[in-house]
Amino acid sequence: MYNKRQVKAIILIILLATAAMVTRYEVKSSEKNNVIGKNQIELADGTLTPEALWAMGRIGSVSVSPDKSKIAYQVTYYDVAENKGHTVICLMNIDGTDNKQLTKSHYNEHSPAWLSDGRIAYISNRSGKEQIWAMDTKGKHKEQLSFAEKDVEGFLFSPDESQVLMIMSIPNPLVKEQQYEDLPKATGMVAEDLMYRHWDRWVTSIPHPFIAAFDGKKVSETTLDLLNGEPYESPMLPFGGVEQFAWSPDSKTIAYTSRKKTGVEQTKSTDSDIYLYTIISGETKNICKIDGDSDRNMGYDINPQYSPDGKYIAWQSMERDGYESDRNRLYVMDLATKKKWSVSEDFDSNVDSYIWNDESNELYFIGSWHARMSIYKTNLEGKIQTIHSDLCDYSSISWGDFSRIIATRQSIANATEIYSVDYKRGLAERLSHENDHIFNQLGKIKIEERWIKTTDGKDMLTWVIYPPHFDPSKKYPTLLYCQGGPQSMVSQFWSYRWNFNIMASQGYIVVAPNRRGLPGFGQEWNEAISGDYGGQCMQDLLTAIDEVSKESFVDKERLGCVGASFGGYSVYWMAGHHEGRFKAFIAHDGIFNTEQQYLETEEMWFPNWDFGGAYWEKNDKTARTYANSPHLFVDKWDTPILCIHGEKDYRILYSQAVAAFNAAKLHGVPAELLLFPDENHWVTKPQNSIMWQRRFFGWLEKWL
């Protein structure tokens, strides 16, 4: 037997050994699971490289605490070797101090939102499924709140926090799984109507909004599908999220966005509406199609927001059905009188993100104007005032304290960061410094705003981006950038692929014109492209490169032309019309054959509006469209061309690039084809993206 002293000694030894084992286990666990935030990279000569782009942290959603003292936000880091990304949640004070990373496990944790008790709710795959979790502001006491059978793709707590709306996908009821018992390995998929595929996937499931009770600790497993039995998407694919929903201030009603159409009707129409779902009664009302109302809101109606006092509801609205690039107006409805009106009529361009003020008498929004995404405000009478406009693009806004708006912004020179904007004095202060360790190593590019006269006497804004350490006594190879969309402004955007900064850093001057058919210059300018693909917009592009080429520092013998989507169409069209200007072309996901495109794309409203309809419909618009198809001018191709495409791109099928490449080779033109079997209209995977950049610059190096 042991005496008391020996027993105590044995117990102490056991405790110390256990503690040591626990400590060793925690260290191992930390080494295995902990994700270092910022990727460190050294740039010897100060040149921005593809690898440096993928070493950057990418700031995502931002959420301000209820007491306006802190900001929670997400950042995604990429591991090129592992070929995947990892998203974490960070926290800082409202003035940008005390910035820290809260989540450090190997799980993806994202979409932070504040609870009234000071905790941060977020989505994590820690349990094996995407579910709602919560933690304190130190990143401690992590608790799982939801236990749904499906992945939670987005969530929105009611103002009183007694309920939560969750986005979850259900099987598409219109998809018939045809299976033969004697063919268990058959992979065939059967379609009986249109919209069987969208963007980059077959539509075998659709998102629906569900609501469940919340007691402060756990979300009820009993859920109510707001569209129960309806075969419609809410939010709308492919890009819709939680922004397409809103709780009323009294937590009794949910506003949601949906386009309640299927098949051929769905693929031809952009007519989505805002619906109000009353929780107690289960009644649903469409506020865009009110009986007796002459304004039927026939285009896209999306992203509702209630005013804080509950008297009004606002949303973004397009006027015309089938026109996806119509002017995006900011609409308001008086919920008592059912009167609705636009509060942005005097703003001749698009309204993007917006927020109500606390007094419910003004709205602040991001609007596109003169190649910038700036912050504006409007009152309920539609009187608009500029709050902040700089050489930048704002992308999201939310309220900070009594005098500031918290916003994310980017520019051609800098990746997205978080800013504080004094909405009374119009001053902007940077709060986050996510990628300073990379940008501090880079040479500075110069961005010049030029207004160029077009062939029909109009003024066109063109960005000219110069390489670091630019020397006007030297001659530089120069790239004409052709924008896609086709109606997407050439603004101060930062892209991780079509990046003007990296193009300039590689020694090129970049000419980026806001040609005909882009927003931010009035509705007439924006609409001039529809039905005129090979017309004035192409003359605008040629005018821009011709004008800048007059400069002594531009080497006219080393001009390249690059672009994606409609920009890819532009490149294919230029290849047959450039009259010897260019020495190299690069087209990504471009339209080569418009007849082929009409029958291959999934959103039919686009070619119906822009092409004028099918090629068998004989009218002036279709005649112009199909007569300007790039494939008809291959006999004039004489310049090396690189054709790039993703095989999961269902907007513009990869067969377009294959056809263009084959045509070039058969015509004796030097050509290269780069296909990505696992990419869509974009290139999203790290190693694919770096390969894209290497082939892109390798092609330019070879021919320029």
N, C-alpha and C positions, 0 to 999 in steps of 0.2 A: 504493500500500500504506500501511497505518496503522502507526505505531510503537507500542511497548508502552504508552506513556502514553496515546496516543489510543484504543487498544483498551480499556484499563481504563476510560477516561472513557465510552466508548460503552456498555460493559457496565454501568457504574454508572447511566447515564441510563436504560438499558433496565430495570434492576432497580427503580429509583425509579418509573418510569412504570408498571411492572407492579404494584408495591405500591400505587400510587395507584389503579390500575384495580380491584385486588382490594378495596381499602378502600371505594371508591365502590360496588362491587357489593354488598359486605356490608351497607353502610348501606341501600341500596335493598332488599335482601332482608329486612333487619330491619324496615324500614318496612312492607314488604308482608306479612310473615309473623308478625311479633311481635304477640302479643295482650296488650294491657294488662289486668292482672288486675281490680282492683276498679273498678266503674263509679262515677264521681263524680257526685253529684247534690246540689243544694241545695234545701232545703225552707224556703221563706221564713217560713211561719207555724207550722212544727212539726207539720204535719198529714201523716199517712201517706197516700200516694196510690198508685194502681195502678202508676204509673211507678216509684215508689220501691220497691215490692215486686219489680219486675222488674230493678231495679238491684242487688239484693242477690246476693251470692255464696251458692251453695247447697252446703253441705258434704255429701259423699257418703261413700264407703267409707274406713275408717281402718285402718292396719296398723302395728303396733309392731315395731321391729327386734329381731332375735334376742338382742342384748345388752341390750335394754330401755333404750337410751339415746336413741332417736329415734322419731318418729312421722311416717309418710308418709300423706298423705290427699289426696283429690280434692275439687276445687271446680268447680262449673259456673257460668259467667257467661253472661248472655244479651244479645244485641244486638237491640234491638227493631226498629231500622231494617232489619236483615238478616233479622229474624224467625227467628232460630236461636240455639242455645246452643253453648258451647264449653267443654270440660272440660280442666282442667289438674291437675297433681300438685304438691303443696306438701310442705314438710318443716319440722319443728321439733324441738327437743330435747324430751325427755320432760317437762321442767318448763315448756314453752311458750316458751322463749327461742329466739332465732336463727331466727325464722320466715321462710321464703323460698319463692318460687315456682320450681320446678325446670324445668318445661316451659313454653316461651314461643312455640312455633311456632303456625301456624294449624291444625295437626292436632289432632284430639281424642285425648287421652291420659288413660287412666283405669285403675281397678282395681289400685292398687299392692299389691305383695306382695314380701316380702323374700326374698332368697337368702342362703345361709349365708356367702357371701364378702363380704357387705355391700352388694351391688348391689340395686337395686330393679327388680323385674320389673313390667311393666305392659302394657296393651293400647293399641296405636296404629294409626291408619289411614294412617300415613306412607307405607307401600308401596302404597297403593291398596286394600288389604284390611285388615280388623281382624286383627292378628297380635300375638304376644307379643314384646316388646322388653325390653331391660334398660339401665340407666344407673347411674352412680355417684351418690353423695350430693351432688355438686355440679351434677348435671344434665348431666354431660359423658359422653363415650365411649358414646353411644347405639349399641346393636347389636341387630339383628333376630335373634331366637332361633328363631321358628317360621316355616315357609314352606308352610303348608297351602293347599290349593286353595280351601277354604271360609273364610269369616270365623270367627274364634275369638270366641265370645260370652262365654267365661269360662274360667278355668284354675285348676289346683290342683296344685302340685308335690308329689311324694311326699316323706316326711320325709328320705330319704337322697338326694333330688334326682337320682336316676337315671332318673326317669320323670316325666311330666306328664300330668294329665288335662285334656282340652280339650272344651268344649261346642261342638258344631258342628251345624248343621241339615242334614237330608237330605230328599229329596222324600218326601212322605207316600205310602207304598206302596198305601194304600187309595183314593187319588184317581186316578180314571181320566181321563186327558186325552183327551177325545173331540174329535177334529178331523176336519173334512171338507176334502179337498184342494181342492174347488171353492169353499170358503168361508173363504179365508185371513184375512179381516177380521172373522169372527164372534167375538163376545166372550162368548157364553153359557157358563155354568159349570153342570155337571150334578152333582147330589147324589143318591146312592142310599141313604144312611143318615144318622143324626143325628151331631151334633158336626162338621158340615161347616164350621161357622164358630165362632169363639170370641173373646169379648171385643171385638176390633175388626178381625178379619181372617178371611179364608177359610183353612182349615187345609190349605194345599197343601204345607207342609213341617212337620217336627217336629224338636225337638232331641234329639240323642243324645250320650252321653259316649264320647269316644275317648281311648285312652292311647297315648303314644309315648315312645320312649327319649330321654334327655337326657344329653349328655356334658359339660355345664357351659358349652358354647359354642353348641350348636345342637340344636334339637329334630328328631328324625328325621322324615322325610317319610312313613315307614311307620307307619301307625296301626292300632289295633285298636278296632273298635266293640264296646262291651260288650253292646249289644243288637242285634248283627248279625242282620238278617233279621226282627226283631220290630217290629211297627207301633205301638210305644208311645212315649210321651214320657218323657224323663228328661233334664233336670228337667221338672217339670210346668208346662204353660202355664196361665194367662198370666203369672204373676209369679215362677216358680221360677228359681233361679240356682245358683251354685256352692255355696251353703249346703246344698243337697240332696245333697252328696257328702262323703265323709270317707275319708282314707287311714288304714289301720292303722299303728301306730307302727313296725312292722317293714317297712313298704312292700310287703307281700305281698298285701294284700287291700284292695278298695275297697268301701265301703258306698254304695249309691245308692238314691234314692227313685223310685218309679214306680207309676202306677196302670195295671196291665196289663189294660186293657179298651178296647174300641172301640165305636163306633156307639151304639145305644140303651142298651146296658149302661154305657158310659162316661158318657153324659149323665145317667144316673139315679143313679150311684154315686159316693160320695166315698172309697171303700175303696182307699186307696193303701198301699203296704207298703215296708219297708226290706229290701233285698237285699244279700247279701254275695257279691262276685265275687272268686274266688281266681285270681290272675293266672297262676300256673304251670300249673294244671290246667284253667282256664277254667270251673270249676264255679260255679254260682250257687245260693245258698240264700236262701229267704224266712224271715226270723227272726220275722215277725209271724204266720205261719201254720204253726206247728210241729205235727207229728202228735202227737195225744194231749194237746195243750195246750188247756185249757178257755178260756183268754183268747186269742181269735182276732184281737184288734185290728181291729175291723171298720170303723173310721172313717179319717180322715186320719192317716197315720203319715209324718212328714217329718223332715228335717234331722238326720241322724245325726251323732254325734261319739264317737270312741273316747276312753277315758280314757288319760292319758299312759302308764300302765303296761301298757296293752293288755289288761287283764283284763275290762273292761266296755265296753259301748257304750250310749249314751243317745240318745234321740230324743223328739220331741214327738208325742203320740198323742191322738186323739179316740176315744171309745168306740163311737159308733153310726154305722152306714152311712147315708148320705143326709142327714146333719145337719151342714151346713158350719159352723155356729156352736156346735157342741158344746164342752164345756169342754176346753181344750187342756192335757193333763197332761204332766208330765215323766217319761218311762219310762227304766228302766235294765235291761239284761240282763247277767247273769254269763255270759261266753262259754264258760266251762268247763262249767258245770252246765246252761246254757240256761234258767235261772230268770230270769223278768222280773217287774218290779213298778214301781208308780208311787211316786216319791219326793216327790210334791206333793199327795197326797190331802187333807192338812189345809189346803191353800190353795184356797179355794172360788172360784177364778176361773182366768183363763188364764195360762199360762206362755208367754213369747215368747223372745227371744234368751237363750242360756245358754252357759256355759263351765265346763270342769272346772278344779279346782285342781291344782297340780303333784303333790300327794300322792295323787290319784285317789280321795279319800274324801269330797269335797264338790263340789257344783255351785252356781254363782252364776247367777241368772237375773233377767230383767226380768218383772215380773208386774203385772197390771192390778188395782188396788184403789182404790175410792172416788175415781174420776175422776182417777187419777194412774197413771203407769207408773213403778214404783219398783224398786229393786234388792233382791233377797233372796238368801239362801243356804239350802241344804238338805244334810243329810248323807245317807248311803245308807239310813238308817232312816226318812227323811222328816221329820226335825225341822227346822222352818223358822224362820228368823230374819231380821228386817228389817235390811238394811245401810244403805240411804239412801232416805228418802222426803221429798220437798219439793214445793213448788208447781211441779211440772215433769213432763215425760215423758222418760224415758230411752228410747232407740231402739236402741242397740247397745252391746255391752261386749266388751272384750278385756283381756288381762293387760298391766299395765305392769311396774314393778319389784316388789320383794318386798312392798311394802305398798300398792300402788295398782292400781286398775282404771281403764283408759282407756275413756271412754264418750262417746257423743254424746247431747245432751239439748236439749230445746226447751220452750217454754211459750207460753201465750196472749200473753205480753208480749214474747217474744224468739224469734228464729229459731234454727235448730240451730247449736250450737257444741260444741267438744270440751272435755271435763272430765276431771279426775283425781279419783278417789274413793278416799279412804283407807278400805279395807274393814275396818280394825280399829277406827278411831275414828268412822267414819260421816261424815266431812267431805268436802265437794266443793269443788274449786278449778277455776276456769275457766282453760283453757289457750289457746284460740284467741279471736280478736277480729275475726272476718271482716267483720262489718257494723257495728262501732262507729261508723264515720264517718256512718252513716245514723241509727242509734238515738240517738246523742248529740244529734241535731237534733229528735227527736220529743218531743212532750208525753207525760207518763206517764199511762197508763190505770190505773184501779183495778179489781182483780179480787176479788170477794167470793164466799165460799162460804156458801150458804144451805141449810139443811135445812127442807124444806116438807112439811107433812102432806098426803097425798093423800086422795082421796075415800073410800078404804077404810082410812084410818088408818095408812098406812105412811109412813116417812120417806124423802124424795127429795132427793138433793143437786142443787142448781141453781147454776150459775155465773151471777153478775150482773156484767157488765162495764160500767164507767162511762167516759164520755168524759174526755179530758184537761181539766184545769181545771174539773172538775165543781162545779157550784153547786147545792146542795140547795134553794135558794130559787126556782130556775127550773123550768120544765116541759120535759121532753124527749120527743121521739118515741121509741118503744120497739119493738124487734124481738123476736119469739118465734122462736128458732132451733129447727128440727125436724131431729133427727139422722137420718142414713141408716143403711145397714148391711144389714138393720135392726138388727143386733146389734153395733154399734160404739160403744164407750164415748165419751161427751162428756168427754174428758180435757183435759189441758193441751196439746193439739196446736197446732202452728203450721201453717197452710195458706196457700198462695199464692193461693187463691181464696176459700174459705170462712174468711175471716180475721176473727176477732172484734176484733182490734186496729184494723184499718182501718175496720170498721163503727163502732166507738166513736169513732175519730178523726174520722169524718164527722159526729159529733154525735148518735149514737144510743146509747141504753142497750140492751144485748143481754141477753136472758134465755135461758140455754142449759141446759135441764133434762136430767138423766139419767133419763128416763122408763122405764116398765116395758119390759123387753126389751133391757136393756143389760148387758154384763159388768161385773165390778168390785163387785157388790153381792150376790154369791151366785148359785148356779145357779138357784134358784127364781125370782128376780127376772129373770134373763137369759132364761129359757124362757117367761115369761108372755106373750110376744107371739105365739108361734106359734099360728096358728089364731084369733087375736083382734085382727086389724089395726085394726078400728074400735072396739075395746073400751077396756079400762082404760088402755092406752098413750095414747089420745087424751084421756082424762079427766085423765091426768097432765100432758099438755102444757097443757091449758086451766087446770088448777089452778095451774101455775107462773106463767102470765101474769096470771091473776086475782089471785094473792097479791102479786106484785110491783107490780101496778097500784094496789094500795091506798096506795102511797107517794105523797106529795104532789108529788114531782118527776116522776112519770110522767104524761104527757098521755094520758088514756084515749081522747081523740078522735083520736089519731095513733098507733095500734098497727098494726104490720105483722107478717106471718107468712111466713117464708122457709125453704127446705130443698131438699135434693137426694136423689135415689134414693128410699129409703123416706121420707126427708124431703119429697121431691116428692109422693109419695103422700099424706103427712100434710097438705100444703098443699091438694091437690085435695080431700081429704076434709073439711078444715076449711072450705073454701069453701061446702060445703053444710050445715054444722053449727055455724058460729061464732056465730050469733044476734047479729049486728051488732057483735061485738067489734072486728074488724079493718077497716082502710080500704084495705089493699093486700096482695096476695099475689104471691109469686114462687116458681115451681116449676121446678126443674132436673132433667131426666132422671127424672121421676117416673112412677109407675104410675097411669094414669087409669082404665083398664078392666082389671079382673083377669082376666076371661075371655079378653080379647085377649092379656094378658101370658102366660097359661099356654101358649098355642100359639105365642108369638113368641120367648120366651127360649131360650138355648142350653143352660144348665145346668139340666136338668129336676129335679135333686135339690132345688133350692131351692123351687120352687112345690109339689112333691110333699110336702115336709115342712111348709112354712109355710102353704100353702093347704089342705092336707089331700088334695091330688090334683086331678084334672081336674074341671071344673064339671059333667061328666056323671056323676061318681061321687057318689051321694047319701049323705052322712053329715053328722053334726052340724058337723064342722069345715069342710067345704066349704060347707055352708049358710051359716055365719057369714061366711066369707071373701067369697063372691060376693055375698051380700046387702049387704055393706059396700063394694062397689066404688064409688069416687067418681063414676063416670059416671052412676050411678042417681039422683044428687041434684042434677043440674044445674038442675032446676026451682027450687032454692032459692038458686042463685048470684045474688049482687047486688053483688059487690065487684070492683074492677079487678084483673086478674090478668095477670102476665107468665109466658109458658111458654117455657122454654129447653131445647134438646136438641141432641145431636151425632148426625149421620147415620151415623157409624161405631160407634155404641153398639149392640152386639148383645146386651148384657145386658137392656136395656130399649129397645126400638126407638123411633125418633123419631116413629113413627106415633102413639104415645101423646100426645105434645105437640101434634101436628097435630090430633088428635081433640079434645083439651081446648080448644085455641084456637078451633077451629071451633064447638064447643059453646057457648063463651062468647059468641062473636060472634052466633051464631044466636039466643042467648037475650037479646041486647041488653046484655051486660055489656062494659064497656071492657076490651080485651085487646090484648096484643102477643105476637107469636111471633118468637123468635130461634133460628134454626137454624144450626149449623156443619157444613157438608158434610164437613170434614176432621178432625173431632174425635170422640173416643169417649165413654165414660161421664164422662170428665173433659174439661177444656179445657187443653191443654198448650202450645200455641203462643203466643209472647209477644203478638203483636198481637191474636189472638183473645181472649186472657185480658184484655188491657186493654179491649178492646171489651166483653167480658162485664161487667167492673166498671163501665164507664161506663153501660151500659144498666141494670145492677142499681141503681146509685145514682140514675140519672136517673129510673127508675120510682118509687123511694121518694121522691125530691124532688118529683115531680109529684103524688103522691097523699097523702104525709104532711106 
